[in-house]
Amino acid sequence: MSSSAGYRPDGFAAVPGSAAWRRVRRALVRHGTWGTFRRAAVKLRPVRGGEYVHVWYAMDLAAADAPKRPLEPELELRRGGGDDMWLLEQLPLDPHVSTMTPWLVQDWLGSGGSLWLVQNGDRAALRCWVFRDWCPMGGAPGGGIRPPSDAVVVKDVMTSPEFRGRGVAPAAWAAIADAYREDGSRWMYIRVDSKNDSSRRAIEKAGFREVARLHTRWRYWWRTTRLVDGTGEPAHGWLQQLVRA
């Protein structure tokens, strides 16, 4: 948090329209000045290579058999906003999800994202974001993806250690699915690392099913991605925009 204390994103508009500059601006908003510097140093370090896999899941919001998992009575699910930093700051930091800063929250809200919070009184239990027209996505060409008009993407889920193992995430996703079903959406997507077994179990318990796998391979500074469609259904073909040759 302290590393981004002096940054104001509206002060960086010297090169309007530049894709490279937009990526720098997003990094500053997401990680702060010092965090961006450290991440750049890691990315510029000559690493020989490797591969990782993200699994993409989808929930059919029109399915009649969608699971219903109510939240515990003392828990409340609601939409959040910029005034909820005091709750967001209670949740742990994780290198695999975005660190919430006031500027990132305002940037994502301004981009059409919806912040969802589960809380027990003054204690944060879970946060996640849902994006409709455009979803920021690290590693994607252009820094983000555009879902179809009938789809939303869930990302940056974080559960408080105090509430883990209590089914909070599946119950929250079920309620969020109801909200977007009533709003006319047909599909809800979520991405997870293939090695994150606990998250994958929670996602599958909530009624998501695997639809694709994105294989990312890098060698030194060169990165390529390959999407393996697990269903062949045209509804999920839009995920091809994640491919980087």
N, C-alpha and C positions, 0 to 999 in steps of 0.2 A: 504493500500500500504506500509506504513512504517514498518508494522510488518513482511513483507517478504523481507526487504531490504538486509539482510545478507545471504539469503538462496541460495545455488546453488545445483540444483538437481543432477549434475554429481558428487557431493561429497558423495552421499549416495548410495553406491553399495557394502556394506559389506556383504550382504546376497543375492547373485544372485539366482534367481529362487524361492524365498520365496514369496508366495501369500500374507502373512501378511505384509511383508516388502513393496511389491508393493502398497498395500493399504495405508500404511503410507506415502510412497513417493508421491502418487497421492494427498493425503490430504495436504501435505506440499506445493506441487506445486500449488494446487488449492486455499488454504486458507492462506498460510504463517504459520510461526511457532506459533505465538500467536493465530491466528485464529484456527489452528488445536488443540491447547491446550484447547481453550474455547469450541470447538465443542466436544472434547473428554470428557470434564468435564460434558457437558450437557447430552451426551449419557450414561455416567456412573452413572448419577443421577437416583435413583430408582423411575421411573415413573410407576404408577400402570398399565396403558395401554390405548389403544385407537385404532382408525381405520381411515384410509383415503383412498381415491380412486383417481387413475389417469385414465384419459380417453385417449385411443390411437386412433388417427385418421390416415387415409391413403388417399392419392390422387392417382387416377389411371392416370398415365401420358399418357396412350394410349387412354383415353376417348376423343371422338371428341367434347364433349360439355364442355370441361374444360374452366372455366371462364377466360376472359382476362381483367385485371384491370391495365391500364397503370399508371405508376408513374406520379406525377405532373411534369410539364416540367422542373422545377428548381432542381429536385432531380435526383441524379445519383446513380445507383446501380453498385457495382464493388466488385471484390474479394479483400480481405485485407491481410495483412501480419504483420510481427513483427514490421515494421516501423509505424504502425498505432495506437500505444498506445496513442498518443495525442488525437485521436478521441475517442477511447474506454473509456478514462478517463473522457470524457464529459458526459457519460451516467450514470444514477443513479445506486446506489447499491441496490440490492434486495436479501433478504435471501433465496429466492426460486431459484435463478439462480447463476451461478458461478461468482465470482469476477475476473475480468480480470487482471492478473498480467503479466509482461513480460515472466516469466517462464512458466505460464500456457499456454499462447499463443504459445510459442515455442514448448511446449510439445504436444499440440493438433495438431499443424501444422505438427510436426514430426511424429504424429500417423496417418497421412493421413486426418486430418480434414481440411475443407475449411471454412475460415472466409469470410462472406459476409457483406458488409457495404452499407448503404444508407446515403448519405450526401447531404447537401445543402451548397456548397462552403466549408468553413472551419468549418461547424457545423455538428455534427453527428446526424442523424435522427433515425437510427436503426442499430442493429447488430444481426447476428445470425450465428450459425455454422451448417454445414452439414457434416455428416460422412457417409462413405460408408462401408468399410471392418470391422471396429470396432468402436463402439461408447461408450465413457465413460458414465456410467449411475449409479448414486448413488442409492444404495439399491439393485442393480442387483447382483446375485452371480458372484464373480470374479471382480466386479466393472465395468462391461461393458457388451455390447451385440454385437453380430455379425449378421448384417443383411444379407439377401441373396444377391447374386451377382447382382440382378436386382433391388435392393432397396437402398434408402438412408434415413437417419434420420436427421431431423431438431431439434436442441435443443438450449437452452440458448438464447432465443429471448429477446431482450430488445429494447424498443422504447423510445426515448426522450420525456419527458412530453410536450415539445414544439410542437411535431408533432403528438401527439395522437389524435384520432378522425378524421384523415384525410385519412384513408385507406392505410397508408404506408405499413403495414405488409402484407395485402392481395395482394397488387400490387407487392411487392418484392417477395413474395412466387410464384406468377404466373410467374414472369420473371425467378426465380431460377428453377422452374419446367421446363420451356422451355430449359434451359441450360442442365439439367440432362436428359431430354427426348432426346435431340440431342446426348447425350453421351451414350445412350443405356439403361437407367434405365426405369423401368416400374412403380415402386411405390415410393412414397415419404411419410414418416411417421412423425408424431409429437405427443408429449405427453403433457398433460396439467392437472392440478388439476381440479377435477370435480366441485369444488366450484368457479372456476375462470370464471365467466359468460362472462365477456367482452372478454377475450382471446378466449373462445370457440366460441363466435359469429364471431370474426375475422377469426378464423380457418375455420369455416363452410362457411363463405362468400367467402373464397379463393378457395373453391371447395373440401376441405377435407370432408370425412364422417367417422363417428364413426365405429370402427371395433372391439374394445375390451375395457374391463375395468379391471384394475389391483387393486384388493382390498388388502391392506396391513394392517395387524393387529399386534399389539405388546402388550406384557405384560412384564413389567419390561425390561429385556434385551433380551427377546426372540421375534423374528420377523418372521412372516409367510406371504406368499402372495398367492393369488388365482386369476387366470385369467379367466374372463368370456368372452368367444368369442361371439361377437355380430352378426357375419355373417355366420359362419360355412364354410367360404371359405378357401381352403387349402393354398392359397397364404399368409395368415396371421398366419399360424400355427407356424412360427418361433418365435412368441412372447412368446411361452411357456417357452423359456429359461429365462424369467423374474421370473418364479415361484420359490419361496424359501419355502421349506417344513418346 
